[in-house]
Amino acid sequence: MITALIRSELPRMSGSLRRVGETVLADPAAATHGSAAELGRRTGTSQATVTRFCHALGLESYQQLLIGLAQEMGRDQAASRPTALGPRIGPDDDLEHVIGVVAEADLRALRHTADRLDREALERAAQALARARRIDVYGVGGSGVVAEETQARLFGIGCAAQAWTEVHAAETSAALLTPSDAVVAVSHSGTTREVLEPLRLAADRGATTVAITGDPRSPVAQAADVRLTSFSGETSFRRGNFGTRHSVLLIVDCLYARVAQLTYERATASIALTAHIADGHAVRGGRTGRPARGVRNRDGGSEDLRGDG
């Protein structure tokens, strides 16, 4: 999705390039009905600036930008999805508009992440995690939440995974890794020092390193053996890491599912052995406030709850 790509690259742009990007996002349809020179005049820049903007997106030409925008609008119209909502939420917008903007942003980010996800890189990452003796997951702040979610998924299928969200602990763990181990580093910006430092140390120890980031040219991405790129679903009030959370979790889910597939017997056995745990902690008995069937009472006896009916 071209518009999702523009939104993900826009924070790294400044000045005239940013003006071109904001103009295209404000009215993608208008951008498809003019030349690069016309877009330059509308943005107070130049044809050369529009060309540089396209190159900054990784496109070969302005014509490629036009084709991408036209195809995206065609898909949206075919699926009866509105294209005019955009990412903005104003103080007077009603709840229906808020829901539409948020849902559209997330869906676009998910589609774009899935479309552009490097299949070869994902396979390399999954293979490394599947055979790893131990897996470290690094992330801080909002990415720390994703790191912990990654650990929970992998741990549940029998992987020896541990999330580290504090740099001293992360570096201590990284220093103890071996070439039999693997690392997943999560950083939306790709510039977070608390993630980069243990990642580099893990690489020095010979562990296979995987980066999940919104910027494939960032230091975290460049320091990793394998790079997986997410795209942002930014809206008003949801910038940076918050805007990209769902697309990052999509990558984590794909990675998790492929690792489970590659370790099928271990994964299915782990799921079977732990399936009863959540159910065993469920409270039963409705609003009675009494313990569930089979729960010990204060006298040491066992109460059998069958409800009020």
Beta strands, then each sheet from edge to edge (+ up, - down):
strand 1: 135-138
strand 2: 161-164
strand 3: 182-187
strand 4: 208-213
strand 5: 226-229
strand 6: 295-296
strand 7: 302-303
sheet 1: 2+ 1+ 3+ 4+ 5+
sheet 2: 6+ 7-
end
